[in-house]
Amino acid sequence: MMNYPTNPLFDNNNANNMQPLKGTTGLALKFANGIIIVADRRASMGTFVASKTAKKVHKLNEYTAMGIAGLVSDAQSLIDVMKAELRLYELENSFRPTIRVAGSLLATIIHGSYRRFQPYWVQLLVGGIDRRGSHIYVLDPSGSISEEDYFAIGSGTLLAIGVLEATWKPDLTKAKAKELAVTALKTAIGRDTATGNGIDGIIFSTKDEVAEEFKIEL
């Protein structure tokens, strides 16, 4: 009997057990005049690297962004919903929704699905700047939400958060904040097999007219 190699996209070559596409790792931190969100570019199906160019930091509007980890299809769906809902909020109320409004809206959507036993299998970061300052909100699959000065999500969380915990300070400059974010994510990339293939990031600063998006090849 010939033994064929296992298809890395499936469990036991069974299409009913296809591995979902997952993305990791991301992190966000505040600095003196804003926030930064970064994430790696790898998406996996089990142990198979399914994408080396996965985008995990998404602008929701000109001053708000979301970092994603977990089930990619769920995250992509939530990104589309949030872009539409925030735009609708602005049109209906004639003013921009704050970062807190964005985070609370997202938490309500996720919690509603969780209570219906149809959870979104994601970890999310929502951050940006508004008239009240800079904010970072962290959400889990149940819809819980907390505001943090810095945090990490995804399979490389423990590796990245250790670097942030030891090094982060509230008065970091924009340059130092970017350096710290990249260092923390590189630490996760170096030890977590689900994380890798480069870094994408976005910086919101009260001193800049537009958000700064960047890429780092590794």
Residue pairs with C-beta under 8 A, 6 or more apart in sequence:
4 13
6 12
6 13
7 13
8 45
8 46
8 47
8 48
9 18
9 19
9 45
9 46
9 48
9 50
10 17
10 18
10 19
11 17
11 18
11 19
11 46
18 45
19 45
19 46
19 48
20 45
20 71
20 72
20 73
20 121
21 43
21 44
21 45
21 50
21 51
21 71
21 72
21 73
22 43
22 44
22 45
22 69
22 70
22 71
22 72
22 194
23 39
23 42
23 43
23 44
23 54
23 56
23 68
23 69
23 70
23 72
23 75
23 154
24 40
24 42
24 44
24 69
24 70
24 153
24 154
24 155
24 156
24 192
24 194
24 195
25 39
25 40
25 69
25 152
25 153
25 154
25 155
25 156
25 157
25 159
25 160
25 185
25 188
25 189
25 192
25 194
25 195
26 37
26 38
26 39
26 40
26 56
26 57
26 67
26 68
26 69
26 125
26 152
26 153
26 154
27 37
27 38
27 39
27 67
27 125
27 150
27 151
27 152
27 153
27 160
27 161
27 164
27 181
27 184
27 185
28 35
28 36
28 37
28 38
28 67
28 125
28 127
28 136
28 148
28 150
28 151
28 181
29 35
29 36
29 136
29 149
29 150
29 151
29 164
29 168
29 172
29 177
29 180
29 181
30 134
30 136
30 149
30 150
30 170
30 177
31 170
31 171
31 172
31 173
31 174
31 176
31 177
32 170
32 171
32 172
32 173
32 174
33 134
33 174
33 205
33 206
33 207
34 129
34 134
34 174
34 177
34 203
34 204
34 205
34 206
34 207
34 208
35 127
35 128
35 129
35 134
35 135
35 136
35 203
35 204
36 174
36 177
36 178
36 181
36 201
36 202
36 203
36 204
37 57
37 65
37 67
37 125
37 127
37 201
37 202
38 57
38 67
38 181
38 182
38 185
38 199
38 200
38 201
38 202
39 56
39 57
39 67
39 68
39 69
39 154
39 185
39 199
39 200
39 201
40 56
40 156
40 185
40 188
40 189
40 195
40 196
40 197
40 198
40 199
40 200
41 51
41 52
41 53
41 54
41 55
41 56
41 196
41 197
41 198
41 199
41 200
42 49
42 51
42 52
42 54
42 194
42 195
42 196
42 197
43 49
43 50
43 51
43 54
43 72
44 50
44 194
47 193
49 196
49 197
52 196
52 197
52 198
53 197
53 198
54 72
55 200
56 67
56 68
56 69
56 75
56 200
57 65
57 66
57 67
57 68
57 200
57 201
57 202
58 65
58 66
58 67
58 68
58 79
59 65
59 202
59 211
59 213
60 66
60 79
60 82
60 83
60 86
60 102
60 126
60 128
61 83
61 86
61 87
61 90
61 96
62 210
62 211
63 96
63 99
63 128
63 129
63 130
63 204
63 211
64 86
64 99
64 102
64 126
64 127
64 128
65 126
65 127
65 128
65 202
65 204
65 211
66 78
66 79
66 82
66 106
66 124
66 125
66 126
67 124
67 125
67 126
67 127
67 153
68 75
68 78
68 79
68 122
68 123
68 124
68 125
68 153
69 75
69 122
69 123
69 124
69 153
69 154
69 155
70 120
70 121
70 122
70 123
70 141
70 153
70 154
71 120
71 121
71 122
74 120
74 121
74 122
75 120
75 122
75 124
77 120
78 106
78 109
78 110
78 120
78 122
78 124
81 109
82 102
82 105
82 106
85 105
86 97
86 102
86 105
89 97
89 101
89 105
90 96
90 97
96 130
97 105
98 130
98 131
98 132
98 135
99 126
99 127
99 128
99 129
99 130
99 132
99 134
99 135
99 137
100 132
100 135
100 137
100 147
102 126
102 128
102 137
103 126
103 135
103 137
103 139
103 145
103 147
104 145
106 124
106 126
106 137
106 139
106 145
107 137
107 139
107 143
107 144
107 145
108 143
109 143
110 119
110 120
110 122
110 124
110 139
110 141
110 142
110 143
111 142
111 143
111 144
112 143
113 119
113 120
113 143
114 120
114 141
114 142
114 143
119 141
119 142
120 141
121 141
122 139
122 141
123 138
123 139
123 140
123 141
123 153
123 154
124 138
124 139
124 153
125 136
125 137
125 138
125 139
125 151
125 153
126 136
126 137
126 139
127 134
127 135
127 136
127 137
127 204
128 134
128 135
128 204
129 135
129 204
129 205
129 206
134 204
134 206
135 147
136 147
136 148
136 149
136 150
136 151
137 145
137 146
137 147
137 148
138 145
138 146
138 147
138 148
138 151
138 153
139 145
149 168
149 170
150 161
150 164
150 168
151 161
151 164
152 160
152 161
152 164
152 184
152 188
154 188
154 194
154 195
155 192
155 194
155 195
156 185
156 187
156 188
156 189
156 191
156 192
156 194
156 195
157 188
159 187
159 188
159 190
159 191
159 192
160 184
160 185
160 187
160 188
161 184
162 187
163 180
163 183
163 184
163 187
164 180
164 184
167 180
167 183
167 184
168 180
172 180
174 203
174 205
174 207
177 203
178 201
178 203
178 214
181 201
182 199
182 201
182 216
185 195
185 199
186 199
186 218
188 195
189 195
189 196
189 218
196 218
197 218
198 215
198 216
198 217
198 218
199 215
199 216
199 218
200 213
200 214
200 215
200 216
201 213
201 214
201 215
201 216
202 211
202 212
202 213
202 214
203 211
203 212
203 213
203 214
204 211
205 212
